[in-house]
Amino acid sequence: MATTSNIVNTLGAGSGIDVKGLAQSLVDADKTPKKERIDAKIKQTEAKITGFGAVKFALSELKTAFGKLNDASDFGSIKPNNPQPNALGIAASSSAEAGSYNIEILQTAIMQRTASSNFADRATPLNVVSPATTGTAFSLNLTVGGVNKGDISVVNPTPAGMVSAINGAKLGVTAQLINTGNGYNVVITGETGATKAFSLTSKDSNGSAVPGVSFTNNLQTATDASLKINGLMVSRSSNTITDVIDGVTLDLFATTTGAARVDLNRDTASIKDNIKGLVKAYNDFEETLKVLGDRESKVEEFGGSLAGESLLQTVRNQVRAMITDTSSTPGTNIKAARNVGLSIDRNGKLNLDESKLDTALQDNFNEVSTLFSAGTNNKSIYSTAPGGLAGDAVNKIEKMLLSTGSIDTQSQSATAKITKYKEELVLLEDRMAKLMNRYMSQFSVMESIVGNSNSTREGLKSTFEGMMKSYGN
């Protein structure tokens, strides 16, 4: 490299010509068009990768829109009209049907509450006869609904010890220690419903009752909830009732003031909004594909980047079929998207006839739900069962977006091409460096020849001048 540097520094000294600039110009004339071609390929391929990303984004937005219609629960929005919310709570699931009910709460379910005998102090040991050698001072036998639940071992023979033992046993009753001001009582509370009535008796290691330990002070009797629904008597052991009206949970808080008229109204507004969202997502998707395929597009970054790519038409056809094909779960009257007002015009735009959708929701609601969702929830993309129009669309788009899908495959291929082009740039730079060195070597020979010629010329000139002077004298 030192020799080359010396050559470069001395070139032009003999001939007076900028041979270094000349050599660089010759190299650039060879290098520039080749580099520009490779750079153009890189830029074009990078734009394609951006274009593939735009397709995936548009598809993911479309998948999200279909995803709001692919479960039966998306069509199960029931709004209860509850005139007495302080007495009654109402929640409707996706399986609830619209309708009206007269509900009158006559009695809420109550749990049994029983107090023990009075104790002077919370921590004073009880008078237990013949304590057992196992570490248990005495036991409490629990019976619930006529069924013996077994013995609760009390290790610490105090009122507080009994409370701890009862709560630790977790047999369906709970205990609290209440200071009445005249002593302490252990209050036992069971579960709601008449069948949860309980009894609690004490016994020492000899099987005898523990003196002063009894639970006979009944504060509240366990009863069932009692209510009328459309004039029919209903009784349940719990204040949370899920098995009277399909898909509806009733929470009983208090008795109602007469019968409460509860209306379960179908909320179709959210369904319409989701279908409108699908229309927007589809049209945005179609617009994205048009921009990507338009060579004259002025959209920065990816406009026209996929012009001529067959992938665009393939993806467009697949997505269009998701809208136009008959649902995999058609009904008698509602078989395809066109039956709910969805249609694609000749420009490829998806339109919604809202009046047609309103009629379909009013007259054939269940068929509309099945059309889109197959009447199922939480479908897997690996499921082979029909998923309905939206369920099948989500499944297909999800597979298109996988890393093994055609879009990612082409994107990965484009990325590999860029790597190859950059390697070509490195090789081009290496070749041009070698070409520059060759030019420098050739020009150094030329400079040597020119330098020798100049020296000879100057020598002859001096000789002739000397001869001329001698002749003049």
N, C-alpha and C positions, 0 to 999 in steps of 0.2 A: 504493500500500500504506500510506503514511503517513496518508492520509485515512481509510482503513478502520480503522487502528489508533486514531485519534483518536475515531472513532465508537464503537468497541468500548469505549474507556476511559470515555467520557462517558455511554454508554447506562445507563439506570436512575437517573440522577441526578434527572430530573424526575418520573418516575412512581412511583419507589420499587419498581418491579418488576425482577427479575433477567432482563432481556430478553436478555442474552448467553447465559445458561443456557437460556432458553426457545428461542432460535434454535438452539443446539446440540442440544437435545432434538428439535426438529423435523427437523434434518438427520439425526440418528442414527436416528430413526424410519423415515426413508426409506432410509438407507444400510445399516443393520445386517442386515435380512433378505436384501438383495441380496448383501452381502459374504459372509454365512454360506452362501448357496447356491453361490456361486463357490468358496469355501474347501472346501465339502463335495465339490464336483466334483473339485477338485485332489487332495484326500486320497484319494478313491475311485480316481482315475486313477493316482496314485502307487502305490496298493496293487496295481492291475492290473499295472503295470510290474514290481513286485516279484514278483507271481505268475508273469508270463511268465519272469522269471529263475529262479524255482523249477522251472518246467517244464523249462527248458533244463538246469539242474543235474541234475535227475533223469534226463533223457535222456542226458547226458554220462556219468553213472555207469553207466547201462545199456549205453551204447556200450563203455565200458571192460570191462564184464563179458563182452559178446559178443566183444570183441577178444581175450580170452584163449582163445577157441575157434575163431577164424576162420582160422587157419593150420594146415596139415598138421603143421608143427613142434610145435604145441601138443599133438599126440597122439603125438609121437615119443620120449617119454621112456623110454629103456631103461637099466636099472641093471645094469652088468656086475658079476658076482661073480668077483673075481680072486684066486686063492689064492697066487699068487707075484708080488706087485707089484714086488719088487726085480729080477725078471728080465723082466717083461712089463708094459707099459702098455696099457690098453684104453680107447677112447673110442667111444661109439655116437652116431650122428646120427639124425635123424628118420626116415630111410629104413631103419634097421636093424630086423630082425625078431627076435622072441624065439626062443631056442633054446639048446642046449648044445653046446660044442665041446671036444675034447681037443687041446690045443696043446703041442707039445714043441719047444723051441728047441735045435737041435743046434749051430748056429754063427751068430754075429752077423756082419753085413757089416763088412769091414775095408778101410781105405784103404791104398794103397801109401805107404811112407815110405822115402826114399832119402837118404843122406848124401853130401856132396861129399868130395873129397880134403881133407887137412888143410892149414890155413893158419896161418902163424906169428902173424899179427896181423890184426885186423879192418880196419885202414885202410891197410895197406901195398899200394901199387900192384902189380898182377900183371905178369908178364913177357909183355907183348903184343907180338907181332911185327907190324910194318907197320900201325900203327893207321890207321883210315880217316880221310879228310879231312872226313867229314860230321859229326864230333863224336861218333860211336859208337866206343868203344874196341874192343868185340867184341860178339858176339851169342850167344844160347843158343837152340838149336832144340828145340822141344817137340813130342813126339808122344804122343797119348793114344788108347789103344785102337786103335793102328795107323793113326790119322789124324793127319796133320801139321797142327799148330795154328799153325805159323809161327815166325818168329824173334822173340826178345825182345832188344831193343837195350839194351846195358849201356853207359851213358855214363861212369860212374865205375868204373874197372877195379880195384875192391877187393872183398873179400868182402861188406862192408856194402853196396857199390854193387850187387852182384848181387842181394842180398835185396830191396833197394828196387825194382829193375827187375822182378823176377819178380812181386812182389806188386802192383806198379802195372799190370802187363799184364792181370791178371784173366782168365787163360785156364783156370782150373779147378784150379790148383795154388797152394799157398802156401809161403812160405819163412821159415825162422827161422835166426838165427845163434846157435850154441851154443858156449859156451866150455867145453871138456872138461877144462881144466887142463893139457893138453898141446898146446894150440893151438885153432883155431877151425874149426868145420865148418858148412857151410850144409846144413840139413836141409829137404828138399822133401816136402810132404805132398799127396797127391791126394785124389780123392773115393772114397767106398766103392763096392765092386763090382768084379768081375773085369774088366769092360769098361772100367774107368777106369785100368788099368795104364798107366804112362807111361815115357818115356825123355827124357833131357835131355842134349844134347851142345853143346860150345862150338866156336866157330870165329872166326878173326880175319878181317880184311878180305881176306885171300888165300884164305879158305876152309879154312885149316888149323886143327887143334885147338889151343887155347890151352894152352901148357905148364902143367902142374900144376892144370888145371881139369877135373875129371871127376866124374861122378855115377854111380858104379858100386857103392857100398856099400849094398846093399839091406837095410834094417833090418826091413821088414815088407811082406808081399806082399798085394796087393789080392785080396779074395775076396768071394763073394756070401754073403748070409745063407741059412741052410739050416734048415728047420723042418718039422715034421709037423703037419698039421691033420686031425683025425679019421683018422689013419693014412696020409694022402696026403702025399707029399713036395712041398714048395714051396721054390722058390729065388727070391730077389730081390736086386737090387743095393743096396738101401737097407735101413736098419733101421727105417724108417717105412713100413709097408705098408698101403695103402688099397684094394687091388683084389683081395683074397682073399675076404673076407666082406662082403657088401653092407652099406654104411652103417657099417662098423666100421673103425677105425684101430688098428693094432697097432704099438706101439713096442717094439723088441727091445733090451733092456739087457744081458742075459747069458744063458747057457744055463740052462735050467730043470732042476730036479731031477725027472727023469722027466716024464711028461705032466701038464700042469696042466688041470684041468677048469674051463672058463670057462662060466658060466651067464649068459645075457642075458635078464633078466627084465623084463617089461613093467611099468612103474610107472603104475598106474591111479589111485593115490591123488591125485596132483596133478590129474588130469583130473576126478575126482569133486569135488574142492575147487573147481575152476573152474566146474563145473556148479552146485554149491551157491551159489557166488558170483553166478551168473546168476539163480538163484531169488530170492536176497535182493534183488538190484538191481531185479528186476522188481516184487517186492512193495513195496519202498520207493517205486518209481515210482508204482504204483497207489495207495498210501496218500497220496502227495503230491497226486495229482489229486483224490482224495476230499476232502481238506482244502480245496483250492482251490475246489472246487465246492459246499461245504457252507456255506449262509448262516448256520447256527447255530454254525459252528466258533469255538472260543475261542482258536485258535492265533494268536499275535500276528504282526503285520506282514502276513501274506498269507492267513490263514484266511478262506475265503469270497470272496476277492478276484476270483475268476473265475467266480462263480456265474452260471449262465445263459449262459456263453460257449460257443458251439458248438465252439470250438477244442479244448476239453478232450476232448469225445467223439471228435472227429476224430483227435487224437493217440492217444487210448486205443485206438481201433479199429485204427489203423495198427500200433501196437506189439503188440497182441494177435495180429494176423495173423502177425507175425514168429515167434510161438511156435506157433500152431495150424496154419498152412498147411503143406502138404507141401514138403519141401526141394526147392530147384531142382536138387539132385544126389542124388536118392534111390537107395537100394540095393535089392536084391532083398527083403531082410527088414526093413531099417531105412529107412523112408521119411520119417518125420516125428518131431517131438520126443516125441510120445506113445509111440513105439516104444522110447524110452530112459527112460521113466518120468516124463516131464514132462506135467502136465495142469493146467488152470485150472478151479477149482471155481465154483459159482454165485455166490459172493461176489467173484469176480474175483481170487482168490488163486492164485498159481502153486505147485504142490506137486511134490515129487520122490519117486518110488517107488524107493528105493535098490536094492532087490533086483532090480527090473526093469532098472535101469541096470547092475548087476553082471553080470547074465546077458547083456545086449547087448554089454558090453565083453569078456566071456569068449568068446562064441560068434561075434560079428560085429564084431570090433574095427575092421577096415578100413572097414566100412560106416558105423560110428559116426563115424569120422574124416571120411569123405567127406560124410556127412550135414551136418556142421557146417562143414567147410572147403573142400569141393569138391576136396580133395587138392592144393591149391595154397598158395602163400605170397605175402605182400606184395602183395595185390591193391590196385589203385587204385580210388578211388570213381568214376572216369570209365570204368572197364572195363565192357563190356556182357556179358562172359562170366559164366555162373552162378558165384556165390561160395559156395554152400551156405547152410544156415540162418543161421549166425553171420556169414559173410562178407556175405551180402545185407543182414542187419540192420545191420551196421556201416555199409555203404554208404548205406542209407536214412536212418539216424539222422544220419550226417554231413551229408547234404543238408538234413535238417530243421533242423540247427543253423547252417547257413550264414546270412550276413547277408541273403541274398535269400530265405530261407525264410519260411514263414507266421508263425512265432513272432516273429522279429525284425521282420517287416513290421508286425504289430499293435503291437508294443512301440514302434516308431518312430512309428506313428500316435498312440499314447497320449501319447508325449513331445510331439508337435506340439500336441495338445489342451491340455496343461498350459501350454505357451507362450502359446496363445491365451487361456486363462483368466487368466493373469497380466497379459496386456495389458488384459483387461476390468477387472481390479482397478485398474490405473493409470487407465483412463478413468473408472471409478466415483469414484475419489478426486478426479479433476479436476472432475467434475460436482458432487460434494458441496462442494468448495471454492467453486465458483461459486454454488451454492445458498446457502451460508453468507453470502457477500458480499451476495447479493440480500436475504436476510432482514435483515442488518445495515442495509442502506440503507433498507429499508421501516420498520424499527423506529426509525431516526433521525428519520424524518418524524413518526412517532407521538410520539416523545419531544419533538419541537419543539412539536407541537400541545398535548401535555399540559403542557409547560412554560409556554406562553403562557396556557393556561386557568388554571393555578395563579397566574400573575402577575396576571391579571384578577381572580381570586377574592380575592387578597390586597388588591388595590387597592380593590375594592368593600367588602371587610370593613373596611378602614381608614376609608373614607368614612362607612360606616354607624355605625362606632363614634364618629367625630367628631360626627356629627349627633345621636347619642344623648346625648353629653355636653352639647352646646349646648342641647338640649331640657331637660336635667336642671337646668341652671342657670336 
